[in-house]
Structures are given as structure tokens and as C-alpha cells.
Amino acid sequence: MFAAAATLGRPGRPAMAMWIAVFVTTVLFVGLRHNVGMDWNNYLRMIYSAENAQSFGALLRVSEPFYALLLSFGAWTGGGIYVVNLIATFITMWGVFSFAKRTPEPWLALMAAVPMFIVVVCMSANRQALAAGLLMLLIANWARFGVVGRSIFIVCCAGIHASAIIMLAFVAIDLKLPKTVKIAGIGIFSLLALYYLQQSGYGEYYDTAYGRGQTEAVQSSGAIFHVLMNAIPAALYFLLPAQRAKLFPTVLLRNMAFAALFTVPLVFFASAAAGRITLYWFPVSMYVWAAVPQLVAPHLRRPVRLLICAVMLAIMYGWLEYANSSLAHIPYLNALFIDSWQLDIGVLP
């Protein structure tokens, strides 16, 4: 669906009817999944704990505060984790589609997000996907917010998944302070944030998908794969200096590209933290791949789009075929197409 739209649809502003149809289809496909993803049982336990919390304080110990409230709401509606996932997916895709629409070729930007962000992350790491989706919404509207607005938005995202706090570094970069003060402050903040991410229990996707029961070598290879998904397009900043204005048109995208590259060496001494924070750099790969066709002659743009889509589909196939966590995505089931007694509502796995 995404590949067809990216290669056959018009490259500029997408037709509204098609855009909405793909958005709704994606939300239903991801949001109403049943027993899909490495963390399915983890979230069933979390919503069970939220439903049976005896106090507000006990509820907040289940997860970060805003996600704990969402879990409680899902339990209250009687729809359980399906309501939680549907709401979270709607918000996440709102952010993804909003950012994609700011790129030169929105359909191609969405295609770049499919293999790892939409299929892998959004269908397993519920909390971090929601936080990352909201951050994409912020990035799409970055110029509309001031320092205070950006900071409040990011802190709210951290109330869904703590790792989102790392984005405050980009707010600090925009401050009108002496460069030495900014560099020192950002360095100290980044070290503290990375230490917290490495030592905390948050960001369960990386640990469950690549780390649990595996050797350190497997952990590193899993993390480096995720990191390279964003680091490779980020490297075009240095590989194609004459095209920087087209590939990285804003200061924020440029700084995020630097962050994506700096995450590569982090894999070798803090793989868990690297695997978590790289999920926030996906706007880099989305924008860059959506801009690449603009670098070639018009008659070559369709073949370039086809090549990019083929690479993304190959990545998704490779993950589904060879990743040690892909079995949790197969077979795909949807709550709309199974009997009500099969739904995981009010159960403790």
C-alpha cells in the first residue's frame, strides 16, 4: 500500500481522500492488532495492574504517569489493551503523517517509516512509539513553538516514556547562550540522560526484542541495525555536502542527523540506551529518503523511488525472516476478525 502510493502516486501534496484512507487503514491495522509484538504479554500485565490498582499512587507505579492513565482508561471502557493501542496508534500516526506531509514526497517518507518504525516499533513498544509519534508532531511544527512550549511538550512526552527527555537537548541547542556553555550543558545533560536510560527499566522494546536471553554480541548487533537505519541517511550530510540544503533544510534536522551519527559509537558501550534513543531519530531517515529523488533528473526520479521502496521492503522482509523477535509478529491477527471470546480482555498472562 505504502510502496504503491510512493511509486505510483503524485510526488507532491497527496490527494486528501487517499491520505485519509491510508491513515485510517494503518491505525486499524496497528491499533487493533491481537497478540502481536514481543511485549504483548507485558502490556496485558500492565493493564491488569492498572485496573486493580488500589490507589492513584499505585496506578502511577505501573508505568509513566500519562501512559498509566491511558491504561486505566482502557480498562474502564471494557475494551482493555485494544482501546489503549487504538488510541495510542491514532496519536502516533497523527504525528508520523503530520511530519511526512512536511517532506518533499510524503508517500516516500511514510514508506521509509514502514519497516522499522511502523511495523516493528509501533506494533511492540507501545509507550515509546506513542512518545516518538508525539515528538514527530512537535518536530513537524517546531517553528510554531518557543523554547517554553517545546520544553513542556517534551516533558509531557517523557510522561509517556521517560526516554523522550533526551529531546530537550535540541531545545538547549536553540538557546541564545555562549557556545561553550551550550556544549558543556548539553554534554552533561546527555551523559546523565544516557546513564538514566541505561540503568532504568524503561525502553523495554530493545531488551525484549534483542537482549533477553541473548549474548552481548546479539545485543550489539540488534542495536547497531536499528541505529544504522537512521545513521546511514544522516551520513549523507557529509557524503553529499552540495545537497545539504535539500536533504537537511532545517537546523533541527541537521542536529538530529548529528545525533543519529553520534549514536553509532554509543552502541558499543551502552547498547540498551542506543537502541532506545535511536527511535527518536526516524524523522531524519523519513525526510532524507523523501528528498533523495529531488537530487536527480526528473526522468530518473521514478526509478529512484522504486529503488528506495524496494530497499525498504527488503529490510522489512529481512527482519520478518531473520530477526529473533519476528515470530511475535507472525501470524498477524486483528481484533476485528476474531471471536469476542478470543480477545485478551481482563486476563493475566
C-alpha positions as CSV (number, residue, x, y, z in Angstrom):
1,M,0.0,0.0,0.0
2,F,2.7,2.5,1.0
3,A,5.0,1.4,-1.8
4,A,2.3,1.7,-4.4
5,A,1.4,5.2,-3.3
6,A,5.1,6.2,-3.1
7,T,5.8,5.0,-6.7
8,L,2.5,5.5,-8.5
9,G,1.0,8.4,-6.6
10,R,1.8,12.0,-7.3
11,P,5.1,13.0,-5.5
12,G,3.9,16.4,-4.2
13,R,0.9,17.0,-1.9
14,P,-1.0,13.8,-1.7
15,A,-4.7,13.5,-2.5
16,M,-6.7,14.0,0.7
17,A,-9.0,11.1,0.2
18,M,-6.2,8.7,-0.4
19,W,-4.2,10.2,2.5
20,I,-7.1,9.7,4.9
21,A,-7.8,6.2,3.7
22,V,-4.2,5.1,4.3
23,F,-4.2,6.8,7.7
24,V,-7.3,5.0,8.8
25,T,-6.2,1.7,7.4
26,T,-2.8,2.0,9.2
27,V,-4.5,2.9,12.5
28,L,-6.8,0.0,12.4
29,F,-4.1,-2.4,11.3
30,V,-1.6,-1.4,14.0
31,G,-4.0,-0.3,16.7
32,L,-6.3,-3.3,16.7
33,R,-3.6,-6.0,16.4
34,H,-4.2,-9.1,18.5
35,N,-1.3,-11.0,20.2
36,V,1.3,-9.3,18.0
37,G,4.6,-8.0,19.2
38,M,7.2,-9.1,21.7
39,D,5.7,-7.0,24.5
40,W,2.0,-8.1,24.1
41,N,2.0,-10.0,27.4
42,N,3.9,-7.3,29.2
43,Y,1.2,-4.8,28.4
44,L,-1.5,-7.2,29.4
45,R,0.2,-7.4,32.8
46,M,0.5,-3.7,32.9
47,I,-3.2,-3.0,32.2
48,Y,-4.2,-5.7,34.7
49,S,-2.1,-3.9,37.3
50,A,-3.6,-0.6,36.4
51,E,-7.2,-2.0,36.6
52,N,-6.5,-3.4,40.0
53,A,-4.5,-0.5,41.4
54,Q,-5.9,0.3,44.9
55,S,-4.8,4.0,44.8
56,F,-3.7,6.7,42.4
57,G,-0.2,6.3,43.7
58,A,-0.3,2.5,42.9
59,L,-1.5,3.4,39.4
60,L,1.4,5.7,38.8
61,R,3.8,2.9,39.8
62,V,2.5,0.8,36.9
63,S,4.1,3.0,34.2
64,E,4.9,6.6,33.4
65,P,2.0,8.8,34.6
66,F,0.3,9.6,31.3
67,Y,0.5,6.1,29.9
68,A,-0.7,4.7,33.3
69,L,-3.8,7.0,32.9
70,L,-4.3,5.7,29.4
71,L,-4.1,2.1,30.7
72,S,-6.7,2.9,33.4
73,F,-9.0,4.4,30.8
74,G,-8.7,1.4,28.6
75,A,-9.6,-0.9,31.5
76,W,-12.5,1.4,32.5
77,T,-14.0,1.2,28.9
78,G,-14.0,-2.5,29.0
79,G,-12.0,-2.6,25.7
80,G,-8.8,-3.3,27.6
81,I,-5.5,-3.2,25.7
82,Y,-7.3,-2.8,22.4
83,V,-8.7,0.6,23.3
84,V,-5.3,1.6,24.7
85,N,-3.5,0.5,21.5
86,L,-6.1,2.1,19.2
87,I,-5.9,5.5,20.9
88,A,-2.1,5.3,21.1
89,T,-1.8,4.3,17.4
90,F,-4.1,7.1,16.3
91,I,-2.0,9.7,18.1
92,T,1.3,8.1,16.9
93,M,0.2,8.0,13.3
94,W,-1.1,11.6,13.6
95,G,2.5,12.6,14.4
96,V,4.0,10.3,11.7
97,F,1.6,11.5,8.9
98,S,2.0,15.2,10.0
99,F,5.7,15.0,9.7
100,A,5.6,13.1,6.5
101,K,3.4,15.8,5.0
102,R,6.2,18.3,5.6
103,T,8.7,16.3,3.5
104,P,9.2,16.7,-0.3
105,E,7.5,13.4,-1.0
106,P,5.1,12.4,1.8
107,W,4.3,8.9,0.5
108,L,8.0,8.1,0.3
109,A,8.6,9.4,3.8
110,L,5.9,7.1,5.0
111,M,7.5,4.2,3.2
112,A,10.8,4.9,4.9
113,A,9.0,4.6,8.3
114,V,7.3,1.3,7.5
115,P,9.9,-1.4,8.0
116,M,11.2,-0.4,11.5
117,F,9.1,2.3,13.0
118,I,5.5,1.3,11.9
119,V,5.9,-2.5,11.7
120,V,8.4,-3.2,14.4
121,V,8.3,-0.4,16.9
122,C,4.6,0.7,16.8
123,M,3.5,-3.0,17.0
124,S,5.5,-3.8,20.1
125,A,6.9,-0.8,22.0
126,N,3.6,0.9,22.7
127,R,4.8,3.6,25.1
128,Q,7.9,4.6,23.2
129,A,6.1,4.6,19.9
130,L,3.5,6.9,21.3
131,A,6.1,9.3,22.7
132,A,8.1,9.2,19.4
133,G,4.9,9.9,17.4
134,L,4.0,12.9,19.5
135,L,7.6,14.2,19.1
136,M,7.2,13.9,15.3
137,L,4.1,16.1,15.7
138,L,6.3,18.6,17.6
139,I,9.1,18.4,15.0
140,A,6.6,19.0,12.2
141,N,5.5,22.2,14.0
142,W,8.9,23.1,15.6
143,A,8.9,26.7,14.3
144,R,5.5,27.4,15.8
145,F,6.7,26.7,19.4
146,G,9.0,28.7,21.5
147,V,11.5,27.4,24.0
148,V,8.9,27.0,26.8
149,G,6.3,25.4,24.5
150,R,8.8,22.9,23.2
151,S,10.1,22.1,26.6
152,I,6.6,21.5,28.0
153,F,5.7,19.3,25.1
154,I,8.8,17.2,25.5
155,V,8.3,16.8,29.3
156,C,4.7,15.6,28.5
157,C,6.1,13.0,26.1
158,A,8.5,11.9,28.8
159,G,5.4,11.3,30.9
160,I,4.6,8.6,28.4
161,H,8.1,7.2,28.0
162,A,11.0,8.6,30.0
163,S,13.5,8.3,27.2
164,A,11.8,11.2,25.4
165,I,13.5,13.6,27.7
166,I,16.6,13.3,25.5
167,M,14.9,15.7,23.0
168,L,15.4,18.6,25.5
169,A,19.0,18.7,24.2
170,F,17.7,20.1,20.9
171,V,15.8,22.8,22.8
172,A,19.0,23.7,24.6
173,I,20.9,24.0,21.3
174,D,18.5,26.7,20.2
175,L,19.1,28.8,23.3
176,K,21.0,32.1,22.8
177,L,23.9,31.3,25.1
178,P,27.7,31.2,24.6
179,K,28.7,28.2,22.5
180,T,30.9,26.8,25.3
181,V,28.1,27.0,27.8
182,K,25.7,25.2,25.5
183,I,28.2,22.5,24.6
184,A,29.1,21.9,28.3
185,G,25.5,21.9,29.3
186,I,24.3,19.6,26.5
187,G,27.3,17.2,27.2
188,I,26.4,16.9,30.9
189,F,22.7,16.5,30.2
190,S,23.3,13.9,27.6
191,L,25.6,11.8,29.9
192,L,23.1,12.0,32.7
193,A,20.2,11.1,30.3
194,L,22.1,8.2,28.8
195,Y,23.1,6.9,32.3
196,Y,19.4,7.0,33.3
197,L,18.3,5.2,30.2
198,Q,20.9,2.6,30.5
199,Q,20.1,1.9,34.2
200,S,16.4,2.3,34.1
201,G,13.8,-0.4,33.3
202,Y,12.3,1.8,30.6
203,G,12.5,1.2,26.8
204,E,11.6,-2.5,27.1
205,Y,11.4,-3.0,23.3
206,Y,15.1,-3.2,22.8
207,D,15.7,-5.5,25.7
208,T,12.9,-7.9,24.8
209,A,13.4,-7.9,21.1
210,Y,17.2,-8.3,21.1
211,G,18.6,-8.7,24.6
212,R,16.5,-11.1,26.7
213,G,18.2,-14.5,26.9
214,Q,20.8,-13.5,24.3
215,T,24.5,-12.9,24.3
216,E,26.1,-9.5,24.4
217,A,27.1,-9.9,20.7
218,V,23.5,-10.4,19.7
219,Q,22.5,-7.3,21.8
220,S,25.1,-5.2,20.0
221,S,24.1,-6.5,16.5
222,G,20.5,-5.8,17.2
223,A,21.2,-2.3,18.4
224,I,23.5,-1.4,15.5
225,F,20.9,-2.5,13.0
226,H,18.4,0.0,14.4
227,V,21.0,2.7,14.8
228,L,22.2,2.3,11.2
229,M,18.6,2.8,9.9
230,N,19.0,6.4,10.8
231,A,22.8,6.8,10.7
232,I,23.1,5.9,7.0
233,P,20.8,8.6,5.7
234,A,22.3,11.0,8.3
235,A,25.7,10.3,6.8
236,L,24.6,11.9,3.6
237,Y,25.2,15.3,5.3
238,F,28.9,14.6,4.9
239,L,28.8,12.4,1.8
240,L,26.7,14.9,-0.3
241,P,27.7,18.4,1.1
242,A,26.4,20.2,-2.0
243,Q,22.9,18.8,-1.4
244,R,22.7,19.6,2.3
245,A,20.1,22.3,1.8
246,K,17.7,19.8,0.2
247,L,18.4,16.9,2.5
248,F,18.6,18.8,5.8
249,P,16.7,22.1,5.2
250,T,16.3,22.9,8.9
251,V,18.8,23.3,11.8
252,L,16.8,20.8,13.8
253,L,17.1,18.1,11.1
254,R,20.8,18.8,10.8
255,N,21.3,18.4,14.6
256,M,19.2,15.3,14.7
257,A,21.4,13.9,11.9
258,F,24.4,14.6,14.0
259,A,22.7,12.8,17.0
260,A,22.0,9.8,14.8
261,L,25.7,9.6,13.9
262,F,26.8,10.0,17.5
263,T,24.5,7.2,18.5
264,V,26.6,4.7,16.4
265,P,29.6,4.5,18.8
266,L,27.2,4.5,21.8
267,V,26.1,1.0,20.7
268,F,29.4,-0.5,21.8
269,F,29.3,0.6,25.4
270,A,25.6,1.4,26.1
271,S,23.7,-0.7,23.6
272,A,20.4,-0.5,25.5
273,A,20.4,3.3,25.6
274,A,21.4,3.4,21.9
275,G,18.6,1.1,21.0
276,R,16.1,3.3,22.8
277,I,17.1,6.8,21.7
278,T,17.6,5.9,18.0
279,L,13.9,5.6,17.7
280,Y,13.6,9.3,18.0
281,W,15.9,9.9,15.0
282,F,13.5,8.4,12.5
283,P,12.4,11.9,11.2
284,V,15.9,12.1,9.7
285,S,15.6,9.0,7.6
286,M,12.0,9.9,6.6
287,Y,13.0,13.3,5.4
288,V,16.2,12.3,3.7
289,W,14.7,9.4,1.7
290,A,11.8,11.6,0.7
291,A,14.2,14.2,-0.6
292,V,16.6,11.9,-2.5
293,P,14.5,11.8,-5.7
294,Q,14.8,15.6,-5.9
295,L,18.6,15.2,-6.3
296,V,18.4,13.5,-9.7
297,A,17.0,14.5,-13.1
298,P,13.2,14.3,-13.4
299,H,13.2,11.3,-15.7
300,L,15.2,9.3,-13.1
301,R,13.0,10.1,-10.1
302,R,10.5,7.3,-10.6
303,P,13.3,4.6,-10.8
304,V,14.9,6.2,-7.6
305,R,11.5,5.9,-5.8
306,L,11.2,2.3,-6.9
307,L,14.7,1.6,-5.6
308,I,14.0,3.2,-2.2
309,C,10.8,1.3,-1.9
310,A,12.5,-2.0,-2.9
311,V,15.1,-1.4,-0.2
312,M,12.6,-0.7,2.5
313,L,10.6,-3.8,1.5
314,A,13.8,-5.9,1.6
315,I,14.6,-4.6,5.1
316,M,11.1,-5.5,6.3
317,Y,11.4,-8.9,4.7
318,G,14.8,-9.5,6.2
319,W,13.5,-8.5,9.7
320,L,10.4,-10.7,9.4
321,E,12.5,-13.6,8.1
322,Y,15.6,-13.5,10.3
323,A,15.1,-11.3,13.4
324,N,14.9,-13.2,16.6
325,S,11.8,-11.2,17.6
326,S,9.9,-11.5,14.4
327,L,8.0,-14.6,15.4
328,A,6.0,-12.4,17.7
329,H,4.6,-10.7,14.7
330,I,3.6,-13.9,12.8
331,P,0.8,-14.7,12.2
332,Y,-0.8,-11.3,12.2
333,L,-4.2,-11.2,13.9
334,N,-6.7,-8.4,14.2
335,A,-9.4,-7.9,16.8
336,L,-11.9,-7.1,14.1
337,F,-11.7,-10.6,12.7
338,I,-11.6,-12.9,15.7
339,D,-14.4,-14.0,18.0
340,S,-15.0,-11.9,21.1
341,W,-14.1,-14.8,23.5
342,Q,-10.6,-14.8,22.0
343,L,-9.9,-11.2,22.9
344,D,-7.3,-10.7,25.7
345,I,-9.5,-8.5,27.9
346,G,-9.3,-8.8,31.7
347,V,-6.8,-11.6,31.6
348,L,-3.4,-12.0,33.2
349,P,-0.9,-14.0,31.0
